[in-house]
Amino acid sequence: MGEPLPLILFSGMGADQRMFAEQLAAIPNLTVPHWLPPKRDETLRQYAHRLAADIGPDRPCVIGGASFGGFLSLEMLPFVNARACLLVGAVRSPDELPWMIRVVRPLAPLCRLIPFELFLWVAGFLGFSYGWLMPRRIREFLQLGGSLDADFFRWATQAVLTWGKEGPPPATSVPIYHIHGERDWVLPAQLTSPTEVVSKGGHIIAVTHPDQVTAFIRRHS
């Protein structure tokens, strides 16, 4: 039996390797790349193409991601030699985004005006000041907010709102495996077609239900 394929997972919007901390500790062949600085007005597909070149487009691998990272991995499929794609709390196309996101698509250019610095600071403040009231994993996830890159968050929000303007993710023969939280209110499970559903899971199941997500990744990579 040969060595396992490299497994490359992308975190949720603006998050870093800490989103997959439990999985990184359990799966030796897993890497969570750092984000490349986005270019102004770069689309999700353009960014995916550039990121694919950075990680190496020719080597066989398994790719995937959580939420925004899942959208990105779908757009990367034409540019990498992927043997499978793993989605964690993501959707498979822009048409599966909830109405609350689709309805504000015309406002995408205004993302530059949103004070993400303030929102991320508040998340970090809540995590550090009131974290003792929360489960450990939720506390650590909120604390992560204080160290996120607001400029990346701003670009990624605009990229999601304009996702699909270049057409849906290209058709692919790469098998897609998808795990989703039953109670995900950000990207409702009812709008997509998950392979597995995590009972009582929300949007950040890699953090809140790490054992189930780790088992899912091991089964399909």
For each residue, the residues with C-beta under 8 A, 3 or more apart:
1:
2:
3: 29
4: 7 29 221
5: 29 60 61 62 83 221
6: 29 31 59 60 61 62
7: 4 27 29 30 31 61 62 63 64 217 221
8: 30 31 32 33 55 61 62 63 64
9: 20 23 30 31 32 63 64 65 66 69 73 86 88 217
10: 32 33 63 64 65 66 68 69 70 72 73
11: 14 15 16 17 18 19 20 32 65 66 69
12: 15 19 65 66 67 68 69 89 204
13: 67 68 69 153 156 157 160
14: 11 35 68 148 149 152 153 156
15: 11 12 18 19 66 144 148
16: 11 19 32 34 35 144 147 148
17: 11 20 21 24 32
18: 11 15 21 140 141 144
19: 11 12 15 16 32 66 141 144 204 206 207
20: 9 11 17 23 24 30 32 66 206
21: 17 18 24 25
22: 25 26 206 207 210 211 213 214
23: 9 20 26 27 30 206 210 213 214 217
24: 17 20 21 27 30 32
25: 21 22
26: 22 23 214
27: 7 23 24 30 214 217 218 221
28:
29: 3 4 5 6 7 221
30: 7 8 9 20 23 24 27 217
31: 6 7 8 9
32: 8 9 10 11 16 17 19 20 24
33: 8 10 51 54 55
34: 16
35: 14 16 38 149 152
36: 47 50 51 54
37: 152
38: 35 42 47 152 155 156 159
39: 42 46 47
40:
41:
42: 38 39 46 47 50 155 159
43: 46 47 159 162 163 165 166
44: 47 48 71 72 75 159 160 162 163
45: 48 49 75 166
46: 39 42 43 49 50
47: 36 38 39 42 43 44 50 51 72 75 159
48: 44 45 51 52 72 75 76 79
49: 45 46 52 53 76 79
50: 36 42 46 47 53 54
51: 33 36 47 48 54 55 72 76
52: 48 49 55 57 76 79 80
53: 49 50 57 79
54: 33 36 50 51
55: 8 33 51 52 80
56: 59
57: 52 53 79 80 81
58: 81
59: 6 56 81
60: 5 6 81 82 83
61: 5 6 7 8 80 81 82 83
62: 5 6 7 8 82 83 84 85 86 220 221
63: 7 8 9 10 73 76 77 80 82 84 85 86
64: 7 8 9 10 69 70 73 84 85 86 87 88 177 217
65: 9 10 11 12 68 69 70 71 72 73 86 87 88 90
66: 9 10 11 12 15 19 20 69 70 88 89 90 204 206
67: 12 13 70 71 88 89 90 186 187 203
68: 10 12 13 14 65 71 72 90 156 160
69: 9 10 11 12 13 64 65 66 72 73 88 90
70: 10 64 65 66 67 73 74 87 88 89 90 91
71: 44 65 67 68 74 75 90 91 160 163
72: 10 44 47 48 51 65 68 69 75 76
73: 9 10 63 64 65 69 70 76 77 85 86 87 90
74: 70 71 77 85 87 90 92 93 169 176
75: 44 45 47 48 71 72 169
76: 48 49 51 52 63 72 73 79 80 82
77: 63 73 74 80 82 85 169 170 172 174
78: 170 172
79: 48 49 52 53 57 76
80: 52 55 57 61 63 76 77
81: 57 58 59 60 61
82: 60 61 62 63 76 77 85 174
83: 5 60 61 62 174
84: 62 63 64 174 175 176 177 220 221
85: 62 63 64 73 74 77 82 172 174 175 176 177
86: 9 62 63 64 65 73 176 177 178 179 216 217 220 221
87: 64 65 70 73 74 90 91 92 176 177 178 179 180 194
88: 9 64 65 66 67 69 70 179 205 206 213 216
89: 12 66 67 70 179 180 181 184 186 187 203 204 205 206
90: 65 66 67 68 69 70 71 73 74 87 178 180 187 192
91: 70 71 87 94 96 97 187 191 192
92: 74 87 96 169 176 178 192 193
93: 74 96 164 168 169
94: 91 97 102 163 164 168
95: 164 168
96: 91 92 93 187 191 192
97: 91 94 101 102 160 163 187 191
98: 101 102 186 187 188 191
99: 102 103
100: 103 104
101: 97 98 104 105 160 161
102: 94 97 98 99 105
103: 99 100
104: 100 101 107 108 161
105: 101 102 108 161 162
106:
107: 104 110 111 161
108: 104 105 111 158 161 162
109: 112 158
110: 107 113 114
111: 107 108 114 154 155 157 158 161
112: 109 154 158
113: 110
114: 110 111 119 154 157
115: 118 119
116: 119 120 150 153 154 157
117: 120 121 150
118: 115 121 122
119: 114 115 116 122 123 145
120: 116 117 123 124 145 146 148 150 153
121: 117 118 124 125 145 146
122: 118 119 125 126 145
123: 119 120 126 127 142 144 145 146
124: 120 121 127 128 142 143 144 145 146 147
125: 121 122 128 129 146
126: 122 123 129 130 131 142
127: 123 124 130 131 134 139 140 141 142 143 144 145 146
128: 124 125 131 143 146
129: 125 126
130: 126 127 133 134
131: 126 127 128 134 139 140 142 143
132: 139
133: 130
134: 127 130 131 138 139 142
135: 138 139 208
136: 139 140
137: 140 141 207 208 210
138: 134 135 141 142 207 208
139: 127 131 132 134 135 136 142 143
140: 18 127 131 136 137 143 144 207
141: 18 19 127 137 138 144 145 204 207
142: 123 124 126 127 131 134 138 139 145
143: 124 127 128 131 139 140 146 147
144: 15 16 18 19 123 124 127 140 141 147 148
145: 119 120 121 122 123 124 127 141 142 148
146: 120 121 123 124 125 127 128 143
147: 16 124 143 144
148: 14 15 16 120 144 145 152 153
149: 14 35 152 153
150: 116 117 120 153 154
151: 154 155
152: 14 35 37 38 148 149 155 156
153: 13 14 116 120 148 149 150 156 157
154: 111 112 114 116 150 151 157 158
155: 38 42 111 151 152 158 159
156: 13 14 38 68 152 153 159 160
157: 13 111 114 116 153 154 160 161
158: 108 109 111 112 154 155 161 162
159: 38 42 43 44 47 155 156 162 163
160: 13 44 68 71 97 101 156 157 163
161: 101 104 105 107 108 111 157 158
162: 43 44 105 108 158 159 165
163: 43 44 71 94 97 159 160
164: 93 94 95 167 168
165: 43 162
166: 43 45
167: 164 170
168: 93 94 95 164
169: 74 75 77 92 93 172
170: 77 78 167
171:
172: 77 78 85 169 176
173:
174: 77 82 83 84 85
175: 84 85
176: 74 84 85 86 87 92 172
177: 64 84 85 86 87 195 216 219 220
178: 86 87 90 92 192 193 194 195 196
179: 86 87 88 89 194 195 196 197 198 205 212 213 216
180: 87 89 90 184 187 189 192 194 196 197 198 201 205
181: 89 184 189 197 198 200 201 202 203 205 208 209
182: 189 197 198 199 200 201
183: 200 201 202
184: 89 180 181 187 188 189 201 202 203 205
185: 188 202 203
186: 67 89 98 203
187: 67 89 90 91 96 97 98 180 184 191 192 203
188: 98 184 185 191 192
189: 180 181 182 184 192 194 197
190:
191: 91 96 97 98 187 188
192: 90 91 92 96 178 180 187 188 189
193: 92 178
194: 87 178 179 180 189 197
195: 177 178 179
196: 178 179 180 216
197: 179 180 181 182 189 194 201
198: 179 180 181 182 201 205 209 212 213
199: 182
200: 181 182 183
201: 180 181 182 183 184 197 198 205 208 209 212
202: 181 183 184 185 205 208
203: 67 89 181 184 185 186 187
204: 12 19 66 89 141 207 208
205: 88 89 179 180 181 184 198 201 202 208 209 212 213
206: 19 20 22 23 66 88 89 209 210 213
207: 19 22 137 138 140 141 204 210
208: 135 137 138 181 201 202 204 205
209: 181 198 201 205 206 212 213
210: 22 23 137 206 207 213 214
211: 22 214 215
212: 179 198 201 205 209 215 216
213: 22 23 88 179 198 205 206 209 210 216 217
214: 22 23 26 27 210 211 217 218
215: 211 212 218 219
216: 86 88 177 179 196 212 213 219 220
217: 7 9 23 27 30 64 86 213 214 220 221
218: 27 214 215 221
219: 177 215 216
220: 62 84 86 177 216 217
221: 4 5 7 27 29 62 84 86 217 218
